[in-house]
């Protein structure tokens, strides 16, 4: 009997998954460190949240340029360099004495590093190495961030409580750096580099597109300029901006301080947030499976609507203990956390063709703009009003708006299929939106 070895594409995906876990470690850190930094340095939550906002902005803005840079220099070099940046930014925080140093380390260095391994990286791996099961592998890789949150959040909370926030920061620095040798050893850019075909590729399937001519920055900006002429891009970007505001920006940054306001211990709150990551893994993988089978526009409409309803009830669930109603929210919200990613990646590929990964980088940038605005705004709301309640209510309303934006894409599909759209969802799309090549 002979054993079948897994296709090389799955080995590449596994290395990418581990790299994404390493990057997620520091992204999980702000919610754990917000209160300790406030207690030690006396900085307001608004000031600390501003540093988080810089991180989120750069995390998003870097993504499309990093995706284009991967086309030029290769994924291995870019991802290895990004992990070094994350490690440096995390490690240097132990020496900071002023809030601007927090912005430099947390915001600039870690923002650039994690942005270079953002979801544009996921899209490139899925598009280059997979023909069959692209939605599934997108869900699996996206779950890497949730897995990092699940692994790091309870650990960082315990380390912070027992040894201080500096020990937690150094732990993340070491973890990110430890992934670099694995990335350099096993990550490859294209199936042709190893003399194999993409997973599921048949003889009639086209090879992954060649590297476009010109500089990476020029290619990224050209993709944005072309995509921005389509209404589909703005609907996707608008919905994804709200996605960022209602996940990383608000819940990911402020859930633990909000729970602390109601008497809940930091470790308990961090464990609840880590449970979001656990259920997120299942939800994102399931979403990837559904993306291969169900219209992505309908999936996004449903995901955002359910998220909005859950956020509207969240303020009434906070208490000093983790009662069953809060656990139900964590389960429900976790399943929906980044389930939006696989259908959004699929729609970028559908609308923008070979430029789909870079265009998704720009859509993801809007995600981080929304996250940055929400992170700062929620901190200011808490500073001014003494409560996060209106931040949760506003986020729930925005998520319902994102559901409407996603469903409006159905009008665009009809116009491409049957000609000019009649009355309906209120958005007239051009008769054709050719894929960007």
C-alpha positions as CSV (number, residue, x, y, z in Angstrom):
1,X,0.0,0.0,0.0
2,X,1.2,3.5,-0.7
3,X,0.3,6.6,1.2
4,X,-1.0,9.7,-0.5
5,X,0.9,12.9,0.4
6,X,-1.1,16.1,0.7
7,X,-0.9,18.5,-2.2
8,X,1.8,21.1,-1.9
9,X,-0.8,23.8,-1.9
10,X,-2.0,22.6,1.5
11,X,1.5,22.8,2.9
12,X,1.8,26.4,1.7
13,X,-1.6,27.1,3.3
14,X,-0.4,25.6,6.6
15,X,2.6,27.8,6.7
16,X,0.5,30.8,5.9
17,X,-1.9,29.8,8.7
18,X,1.0,29.7,11.2
19,X,2.3,33.1,10.1
20,X,-1.2,34.6,10.5
21,X,-1.4,33.2,14.0
22,X,1.9,34.9,14.8
23,X,0.7,38.2,13.4
24,X,-2.6,37.9,15.4
25,X,-0.7,37.7,18.7
26,X,0.0,41.4,18.9
27,X,-3.4,42.4,17.4
28,X,-4.9,40.6,20.4
29,X,-2.8,42.6,22.8
30,X,-4.4,46.1,22.9
31,X,-7.6,44.9,24.6
32,X,-5.6,43.3,27.4
33,X,-3.2,46.2,27.9
34,X,-5.6,49.1,27.7
35,X,-6.3,49.2,31.4
36,X,-2.8,48.4,32.6
37,X,-1.3,51.2,30.5
38,X,-3.9,53.6,31.8
39,X,-3.1,52.6,35.4
40,X,0.7,52.8,35.0
41,X,1.1,56.0,32.9
42,X,-2.2,57.8,33.6
43,X,-3.0,58.1,29.9
44,X,-6.6,58.4,29.1
45,X,-8.4,55.6,27.2
46,X,-8.9,58.1,24.3
47,X,-5.1,58.6,24.1
48,X,-4.4,54.9,24.2
49,X,-7.2,54.2,21.7
50,X,-5.6,56.7,19.3
51,X,-2.5,54.6,19.2
52,X,-4.7,51.6,18.4
53,X,-6.3,53.6,15.7
54,X,-3.0,54.4,14.0
55,X,-2.2,50.6,14.1
56,X,-5.6,49.8,12.5
57,X,-5.2,52.5,9.9
58,X,-1.7,51.3,8.8
59,X,-2.9,47.7,9.1
60,X,-5.4,48.5,6.4
61,X,-3.4,51.0,4.3
62,X,-0.4,48.7,4.1
63,X,-2.5,45.7,2.8
64,X,-2.9,46.7,-0.9
65,X,0.7,47.8,-1.2
66,X,1.9,44.6,0.5
67,X,-0.2,42.5,-1.9
68,X,1.3,44.3,-4.8
69,X,4.8,44.0,-3.2
70,X,4.2,40.2,-2.9
71,X,3.7,40.1,-6.6
72,X,7.1,41.7,-7.1
73,X,9.3,40.3,-4.3
74,X,7.4,37.2,-3.4
75,X,5.3,36.2,-0.4
76,X,8.2,34.7,1.5
77,X,10.3,37.9,1.7
78,X,7.4,40.1,2.5
79,X,5.9,37.9,5.2
80,X,9.3,37.2,6.9
81,X,10.0,41.0,7.0
82,X,6.6,41.7,8.3
83,X,7.0,39.2,11.2
84,X,10.3,40.9,12.1
85,X,8.5,44.3,12.2
86,X,5.8,42.9,14.5
87,X,8.4,41.5,16.8
88,X,10.4,44.7,16.9
89,X,7.3,46.8,17.6
90,X,6.1,44.6,20.3
91,X,9.5,44.2,22.0
92,X,10.3,48.0,22.0
93,X,7.1,48.9,23.9
94,X,8.8,47.7,27.1
95,X,11.1,50.8,26.9
96,X,8.4,53.5,26.3
97,X,7.8,56.4,28.6
98,X,5.6,58.7,26.6
99,X,2.4,58.3,24.6
100,X,4.1,59.1,21.3
101,X,6.3,56.1,21.7
102,X,3.2,54.0,22.1
103,X,2.0,55.4,18.8
104,X,5.4,54.6,17.2
105,X,5.6,51.0,18.4
106,X,2.0,49.9,18.6
107,X,0.8,52.1,15.8
108,X,3.5,52.4,13.2
109,X,5.8,49.3,13.5
110,X,3.2,46.8,14.4
111,X,0.6,48.3,12.0
112,X,3.0,48.0,9.1
113,X,4.0,44.5,10.0
114,X,0.5,43.1,10.6
115,X,-0.8,45.0,7.5
116,X,1.7,43.2,5.4
117,X,0.2,39.9,6.5
118,X,-3.4,41.0,6.3
119,X,-6.2,39.4,4.3
120,X,-4.7,40.5,1.0
121,X,-2.1,37.8,1.8
122,X,-4.9,35.3,2.3
123,X,-6.4,36.2,-1.1
124,X,-3.1,35.8,-2.9
125,X,-2.5,32.3,-1.4
126,X,-6.0,31.2,-2.2
127,X,-6.0,32.6,-5.8
128,X,-2.5,31.3,-6.7
129,X,-2.5,27.9,-5.1
130,X,-6.1,26.8,-5.3
131,X,-8.7,26.3,-8.1
132,X,-11.0,24.0,-6.2
133,X,-12.1,25.0,-2.7
134,X,-10.9,28.6,-2.8
135,X,-13.7,29.7,-0.5
136,X,-12.9,26.9,2.0
137,X,-9.1,27.7,2.1
138,X,-10.0,31.4,2.4
139,X,-12.1,30.6,5.4
140,X,-9.4,28.4,6.9
141,X,-6.7,31.1,6.5
142,X,-8.9,33.8,7.8
143,X,-9.5,31.7,10.9
144,X,-5.8,31.9,11.6
145,X,-6.4,35.3,13.1
146,X,-9.1,34.0,15.3
147,X,-6.8,31.1,16.3
148,X,-4.2,33.6,17.3
149,X,-6.7,35.4,19.4
150,X,-7.8,32.2,21.0
151,X,-4.2,31.2,21.8
152,X,-2.8,34.5,22.9
153,X,-5.7,36.3,24.7
154,X,-6.0,34.1,27.8
155,X,-2.2,33.7,27.9
156,X,-1.6,37.4,27.6
157,X,-4.2,38.2,30.2
158,X,-2.7,35.8,32.7
159,X,0.9,37.1,32.0
160,X,-0.3,40.7,32.4
161,X,-2.0,39.9,35.7
162,X,0.8,37.9,37.1
163,X,4.0,39.6,35.7
164,X,2.9,42.8,34.1
165,X,2.1,44.0,30.6
166,X,5.8,44.1,29.6
167,X,6.1,40.3,29.9
168,X,3.1,39.9,27.7
169,X,4.6,42.2,25.1
170,X,7.9,40.3,25.1
171,X,6.0,37.0,24.7
172,X,4.3,38.3,21.5
173,X,7.7,39.5,20.2
174,X,9.3,36.1,20.7
175,X,6.3,34.3,19.2
176,X,6.3,36.4,16.0
177,X,10.1,36.1,15.5
178,X,9.9,32.3,16.0
179,X,7.7,31.9,12.9
180,X,10.3,33.6,10.6
181,X,12.4,30.4,10.0
182,X,9.4,28.4,9.1
183,X,8.2,31.0,6.6
184,X,11.6,31.2,4.9
185,X,11.8,27.4,4.7
186,X,8.4,26.4,3.4
187,X,6.5,29.3,2.0
188,X,6.6,29.5,-1.9
189,X,5.2,32.0,-4.2
190,X,3.7,30.1,-7.1
191,X,2.9,26.4,-7.9
192,X,5.3,26.7,-10.9
193,X,8.2,27.4,-8.5
194,X,7.9,23.7,-7.4
195,X,6.8,22.3,-10.8
196,X,3.3,21.5,-9.7
197,X,-0.2,22.8,-10.7
198,X,-2.6,24.6,-8.4
199,X,-4.8,22.4,-6.2
200,X,-7.8,21.3,-8.3
201,X,-6.5,22.8,-11.5
202,X,-7.4,20.9,-14.7
203,X,-5.6,21.0,-18.1
204,X,-8.0,23.7,-19.3
205,X,-7.6,26.0,-16.2
206,X,-5.5,29.1,-16.8
207,X,-2.3,29.4,-14.8
208,X,-2.1,32.1,-12.1
209,X,-1.5,35.5,-13.7
210,X,2.1,36.6,-14.2
211,X,3.5,39.5,-12.3
212,X,2.3,42.7,-13.8
213,X,4.9,45.2,-15.1
214,X,5.7,48.4,-13.2
215,X,6.4,49.1,-9.6
216,X,4.3,47.5,-6.8
217,X,3.0,50.9,-5.6
218,X,2.0,51.9,-9.2
219,X,0.2,48.6,-9.7
220,X,-1.6,49.0,-6.4
221,X,-2.7,52.5,-7.2
222,X,-3.7,51.6,-10.7
223,X,-5.9,48.8,-9.4
224,X,-7.6,51.3,-7.0
225,X,-8.1,53.8,-9.7
226,X,-9.8,51.3,-12.0
227,X,-11.9,49.7,-9.3
228,X,-13.0,53.0,-7.9
229,X,-14.9,53.6,-11.1
230,X,-17.4,50.8,-10.3
231,X,-20.2,51.0,-7.8
232,X,-19.6,47.5,-6.7
233,X,-16.2,48.6,-5.2
234,X,-17.8,51.3,-3.1
235,X,-20.6,49.0,-1.9
236,X,-18.0,46.4,-0.9
237,X,-15.7,49.0,0.7
238,X,-18.6,50.6,2.6
239,X,-19.8,47.4,4.0
240,X,-16.4,46.2,4.9
241,X,-15.6,49.6,6.7
242,X,-18.6,48.9,8.9
243,X,-17.4,45.4,9.4
244,X,-14.1,46.7,10.8
245,X,-15.9,49.2,13.0
246,X,-18.0,46.5,14.6
247,X,-15.3,44.0,15.1
248,X,-11.6,45.0,15.5
249,X,-12.3,48.6,16.2
250,X,-15.1,48.2,18.8
251,X,-15.4,44.7,20.2
252,X,-11.8,43.7,19.7
253,X,-10.5,46.9,21.4
254,X,-13.1,47.8,24.0
255,X,-14.9,44.6,25.1
256,X,-12.6,44.0,28.0
257,X,-12.6,47.6,29.4
258,X,-16.4,47.6,29.0
259,X,-16.7,44.4,30.9
260,X,-14.4,45.8,33.6
261,X,-16.8,48.8,34.0
262,X,-19.4,46.3,35.1
263,X,-17.2,44.6,37.6
264,X,-16.0,41.6,35.5
265,X,-12.3,40.6,36.0
266,X,-9.8,41.1,33.3
267,X,-9.0,37.4,32.9
268,X,-12.6,36.4,32.7
269,X,-13.3,39.1,30.0
270,X,-10.3,38.1,28.1
271,X,-11.4,34.5,28.2
272,X,-14.8,35.5,26.8
273,X,-13.1,37.4,24.0
274,X,-11.0,34.4,23.3
275,X,-14.1,32.3,23.0
276,X,-15.2,34.7,20.2
277,X,-12.0,33.5,18.4
278,X,-13.0,29.8,19.0
279,X,-16.4,30.2,17.5
280,X,-15.0,32.5,14.8
281,X,-12.8,29.6,13.6
282,X,-15.9,27.4,13.1
283,X,-17.9,30.3,11.6
284,X,-15.3,31.4,9.1
285,X,-14.6,27.9,7.9
286,X,-18.3,27.3,7.5
287,X,-18.6,30.6,5.7
288,X,-15.8,29.5,3.3
289,X,-17.7,26.3,2.6
290,X,-20.9,28.3,2.0
291,X,-19.1,30.8,-0.3
292,X,-18.4,27.9,-2.7
293,X,-22.1,27.1,-2.8
294,X,-24.3,30.2,-2.1
295,X,-24.4,33.7,-3.6
296,X,-21.9,35.8,-1.6
297,X,-24.2,38.8,-1.7
298,X,-26.9,37.0,0.2
299,X,-24.3,35.7,2.7
300,X,-23.0,39.2,3.4
301,X,-26.5,40.6,3.8
302,X,-27.4,37.9,6.4
303,X,-24.1,38.1,8.3
304,X,-24.3,41.9,8.8
305,X,-27.9,41.8,9.8
306,X,-27.4,39.2,12.4
307,X,-24.3,41.1,13.7
308,X,-26.3,44.3,14.0
309,X,-29.1,42.7,16.0
310,X,-26.6,41.1,18.4
311,X,-24.8,44.3,19.1
312,X,-28.0,46.1,19.9
313,X,-28.7,43.8,22.8
314,X,-25.1,43.6,24.1
315,X,-25.3,46.6,26.6
316,X,-28.0,44.7,28.5
317,X,-25.8,41.6,28.9
318,X,-22.8,43.0,30.7
319,X,-22.5,41.9,34.4
320,X,-19.9,41.1,37.0
321,X,-20.1,37.4,36.0
322,X,-20.2,35.6,32.7
323,X,-23.9,34.6,32.9
324,X,-25.5,32.3,30.2
325,X,-27.0,35.2,28.1
326,X,-23.5,36.6,27.6
327,X,-22.1,33.2,26.7
328,X,-24.9,32.9,24.1
329,X,-23.9,36.3,22.7
330,X,-20.3,35.2,22.5
331,X,-21.2,32.1,20.6
332,X,-23.5,33.9,18.2
333,X,-21.2,36.9,17.6
334,X,-18.1,34.7,17.3
335,X,-19.7,32.6,14.5
336,X,-20.2,35.9,12.6
337,X,-16.9,37.7,13.5
338,X,-15.0,37.4,10.2
339,X,-17.4,35.2,8.3
340,X,-17.7,38.2,6.0
341,X,-14.2,37.6,4.6
342,X,-14.6,34.6,2.3
343,X,-17.6,36.1,0.4
344,X,-15.9,39.5,0.1
345,X,-12.8,37.9,-1.3
346,X,-14.9,35.9,-3.7
347,X,-16.8,39.0,-4.9
348,X,-13.5,40.9,-5.5
349,X,-12.3,38.1,-7.6
350,X,-15.7,38.0,-9.5
351,X,-15.8,41.7,-10.1
352,X,-12.2,42.5,-10.6
353,X,-10.6,39.4,-12.1
354,X,-6.8,39.1,-11.9
355,X,-6.6,42.3,-9.8
356,X,-9.0,40.8,-7.3
357,X,-6.4,40.3,-4.5
358,X,-5.0,43.8,-4.8
359,X,-8.5,45.3,-5.0
360,X,-9.4,43.3,-1.9
361,X,-6.4,44.9,-0.2
362,X,-8.1,48.3,-0.8
363,X,-11.4,47.0,0.4
364,X,-9.7,45.7,3.5
365,X,-8.1,49.2,3.9
366,X,-11.6,50.5,4.3
367,X,-12.2,47.8,6.9
368,X,-9.4,49.3,8.9
369,X,-10.5,52.9,8.4
370,X,-13.8,51.9,10.0
371,X,-12.0,50.0,12.8
372,X,-9.7,53.0,13.5
373,X,-12.6,55.4,13.7
374,X,-14.6,53.1,16.0
375,X,-11.6,52.5,18.3
376,X,-11.0,56.2,18.9
377,X,-14.7,57.1,19.0
378,X,-15.6,54.4,21.5
379,X,-12.8,55.5,23.8
380,X,-14.0,59.1,23.6
381,X,-17.6,58.1,24.2
382,X,-16.4,56.2,27.3
383,X,-14.3,59.2,28.5
384,X,-17.2,61.7,28.0
385,X,-20.3,59.7,29.0
386,X,-18.8,57.2,31.4
387,X,-20.3,54.3,29.6
388,X,-19.9,52.4,26.3
389,X,-23.7,51.9,25.7
390,X,-24.1,54.4,22.9
391,X,-21.0,52.9,21.1
392,X,-22.8,49.5,21.0
393,X,-26.1,51.0,19.8
394,X,-24.4,52.9,17.1
395,X,-22.4,49.9,15.9
396,X,-25.5,47.8,15.7
397,X,-27.3,50.4,13.6
398,X,-24.2,50.6,11.3
399,X,-24.2,46.8,10.8
400,X,-27.8,46.8,9.7
401,X,-26.8,49.5,7.1
402,X,-24.0,47.2,5.9
403,X,-26.5,44.5,5.3
404,X,-28.5,46.8,3.0
405,X,-25.3,47.8,1.1
406,X,-24.5,44.1,0.5
407,X,-28.0,43.3,-0.7
408,X,-27.8,46.2,-3.1
409,X,-25.1,44.3,-5.0
410,X,-27.8,42.0,-6.2
411,X,-29.0,44.7,-8.4
412,X,-25.6,44.8,-10.0
413,X,-25.7,41.1,-10.7
414,X,-29.1,41.4,-12.4
415,X,-28.0,44.2,-14.7
416,X,-25.0,42.1,-15.9
417,X,-27.3,39.1,-16.4
418,X,-30.4,40.7,-18.0
419,X,-29.6,44.3,-18.9
420,X,-30.6,47.6,-17.2
421,X,-32.2,47.1,-13.8
422,X,-35.7,48.2,-13.1
423,X,-37.1,49.6,-9.9
424,X,-36.1,47.6,-6.8
425,X,-33.2,48.1,-4.4
426,X,-32.7,51.7,-5.5
427,X,-29.2,51.4,-7.1
428,X,-28.8,51.4,-10.8
429,X,-25.6,49.7,-11.9
430,X,-24.1,50.1,-15.4
431,X,-25.1,47.4,-17.9
432,X,-21.6,45.9,-17.6
433,X,-18.7,45.9,-15.1
434,X,-15.9,44.1,-16.9
435,X,-13.3,42.3,-14.8
436,X,-10.1,44.3,-14.3
437,X,-7.1,42.5,-15.9
